C-alpha cells in the first residue's frame, strides 16, 4: 500500500472512530435519560393516592421500578468508567511521549482495556434494563388503566344497547312529531 493510500485510510479510520465514540456517548446519555424518566414516573405513580395496584399491576410495577433503578445505576457507572478509560488512555499517550518503558505502557494499557470492557458491559446492561423496564411498565399501566384504555366485550354490548335505545327513542320522537 502506498503512503498516500495508507494516510487516507488512517484518516478514514480516525473519522469513523470519532463518529463511533460520539454515537456511543449519545446512546449512553439517551438510555440513562430513559432510565431516569422511568424512575421518576415510577415514583410519581407510587406517590399518587388515586392509584390502587392489583396483584399483577404491582408485580409489573416492582419489576419495572427495579429495572429502571438498575439501568440508572449502570448509566451513571458507565459514564464514570468511560471517563476513567479516557484518562488512562491519555496517560498512556503522555507516558509514551515521555519515552516510558514497554512494561509501564502495557500496565496502563491493560487498565484502560479493563475499564473499556466494564463500560461496554454496563452499557449493555443499561440497554437491557431499560428495555425490561419499559415493557413491564407498559404492562403495569395496562393492568391499572386497562378499563380506560381498552374496550372489553361487555362494554361493547352496553354501547350497542345504548345506541339502539337512542335510535329507538329518536324514531319515537320523530313519529310523535309527525302525528301532531
BELLINSUL-V321401 format. One record per residue. N is the residue number from 1. RES is the residue in three letters. OMEGA is omega as a letter, one per 20 degrees, with the letter a starting at -180 (* if undefined). Layout:
n,res,omega
N,RES,OMEGA
N,RES,OMEGA
This chain:
n,res,omega
1,UNK,a
2,UNK,a
3,UNK,a
4,UNK,r
5,UNK,r
6,UNK,r
7,UNK,r
8,UNK,r
9,UNK,r
10,UNK,r
11,UNK,r
12,UNK,r
13,UNK,r
14,UNK,a
15,UNK,a
16,UNK,r
17,UNK,r
18,UNK,r
19,UNK,a
20,UNK,r
21,UNK,r
22,UNK,r
23,UNK,r
24,UNK,r
25,UNK,r
26,UNK,r
27,UNK,r
28,UNK,r
29,UNK,a
30,UNK,a
31,UNK,r
32,UNK,r
33,UNK,r
34,UNK,r
35,UNK,r
36,UNK,r
37,UNK,r
38,UNK,r
39,UNK,r
40,UNK,r
41,UNK,r
42,UNK,r
43,UNK,r
44,UNK,a
45,UNK,a
46,UNK,r
47,UNK,a
48,UNK,a
49,UNK,a
50,UNK,a
51,UNK,r
52,UNK,a
53,UNK,r
54,UNK,r
55,UNK,a
56,UNK,r
57,UNK,r
58,UNK,r
59,UNK,r
60,UNK,a
61,UNK,a
62,UNK,r
63,UNK,a
64,UNK,a
65,UNK,r
66,UNK,r
67,UNK,r
68,UNK,r
69,UNK,r
70,UNK,r
71,UNK,r
72,UNK,r
73,UNK,r
74,UNK,r
75,UNK,r
76,UNK,a
77,UNK,r
78,UNK,r
79,UNK,r
80,UNK,a
81,UNK,r
82,UNK,r
83,UNK,r
84,UNK,r
85,UNK,a
86,UNK,r
87,UNK,r
88,UNK,r
89,UNK,r
90,UNK,r
91,UNK,r
92,UNK,r
93,UNK,r
94,UNK,r
95,UNK,r
96,UNK,r
97,UNK,r
98,UNK,r
99,UNK,r
100,UNK,r
101,UNK,a
102,UNK,r
103,UNK,r
104,UNK,a
105,UNK,r
106,UNK,r
107,UNK,r
108,UNK,a
109,UNK,r
110,UNK,r
111,UNK,a
112,UNK,r
113,UNK,r
114,UNK,a
115,UNK,r
116,UNK,r
117,UNK,r
118,UNK,r
119,UNK,a
120,UNK,r
121,UNK,r
122,UNK,r
123,UNK,r
124,UNK,r
125,UNK,r
126,UNK,a
127,UNK,r
128,UNK,a
129,UNK,r
130,UNK,r
131,UNK,r
132,UNK,r
133,UNK,a
134,UNK,a
135,UNK,a
136,UNK,r
137,UNK,r
138,UNK,r
139,UNK,r
140,UNK,r
141,UNK,r
142,UNK,r
143,UNK,a
144,UNK,a
145,UNK,a
146,UNK,r
147,UNK,r
148,UNK,a
149,UNK,a
150,UNK,r
151,UNK,a
152,UNK,a
153,UNK,a
154,UNK,r
155,UNK,r
156,UNK,r
157,UNK,r
158,UNK,r
159,UNK,r
160,UNK,r
161,UNK,r
162,UNK,r
163,UNK,a
164,UNK,r
165,UNK,r
166,UNK,r
167,UNK,r
168,UNK,a
169,UNK,r
170,UNK,r
171,UNK,r
172,UNK,r
173,UNK,r
174,UNK,r
175,UNK,r
176,UNK,r
177,UNK,r
178,UNK,a
179,UNK,a
180,UNK,*
